[in-house]
Amino acid sequence: MRTSAENRLRVVAVRIDPVIEQRLRVLAEATGHKQSFFLQRMIEEGIDAMEEIWLSPDTLAKVRNGDLSEMLAAHRPTSDLFDVDATDAAS
C-alpha cells in the first residue's frame, strides 16, 4: 500500500489475548520484522473474508466499488476504538 498526503497509514489500537501477543512477538523476533508488519499483513489478507461474512451483498458491492464516502455519510459512526466503556459493554 502506497502512502500519500491523503492516504497516510493510520494507527489503530486493539486488545488481544496475551498468548496471541506472545506468538506475534516470537514471529517478529524470529524473522526480524516488526509486529506491525505482521498485523498489517493479517488485516490486508483477512479483510476480504470478514467483509464477505459480515456485510450485506449490497454493502459489500459498494465497498468493493469504492463507494465508501456515500456509505460513511449515510451511517452513524461506530464508537471510538479508545472508548473503553463501549468496548467493554460489547464484550
N, C-alpha and C positions, 0 to 999 in steps of 0.2 A: 504494500500500500504506500503510495507516494503522499507526502505531506505538502501542503501549500498554505498560504495565508488563510484561506477559507476552510481548509481541511486538515487542521492540526490534530494530532492524536490527543485523546482525552484521557484523563486519569479517572478510573473507576475503583471504588473500594468494595470489597466483597469479603464476607466471613466464610471461612472454610474449615472443615474438620481438621484438627491438628495432625492426624495421620496423613491426610492428603497433603497438607503443607510440608510435612517431613519428606514425603515421596517426591514432591516438587523440588524441594531443596537438594535432595540427593541427585535427582536428574540434572539439575543445574550445575552442581559441583562436579559431577562425573563428566559432563560434556563441555564445561567451560562457558556455557551460555547462561544468561540471566534468567531468573524465574519469570520475569515479564515476557521474555521471548517465547517461552513455552505456553504461558497463559494466552498470549496474543494468538499463537497458532491454534490452540484448542478452541478459542472463540471463533476464529475465522473458519475453521474446518467443521465446527459443530452448529453454527447458527442456522444454516440451511435446514438441517434436520429439525431443530427446535421450532423454526417458523412453520414448517410443514405440519408439525404436531399441534401447535398452539394457536395458529392463526386460521381464520376462516379462508376459504378459497378466494373470496373477493378481496379481502385484505392482503392476502399473500400475493395476489396478482398485482395489486397496487404497489406493494413493497418491491417486487421484482421489476416492475416497470419504472421505478424511481419516482413514484408519485407520493413521496414522503411528506412534503410540505403541506399538501392538501389534507392528508390523513392526520398529521400532527395538529393542524389548526382546528380540525373537527372534534378532537378528543381532549378530554381533561388530562392534564399532565399527571404522570404517575408520581408517587411520593419520592422524595429525595432519598438517594441511597444512604445518606448520612442521618436520616430521620430514624433514630433508634426506636421510638415508640411505634411507628408504623411498621417497621420490620419485625419487631417482637410480637406485635398484635397479629401479624400474618402467619407467624410460626405456629 
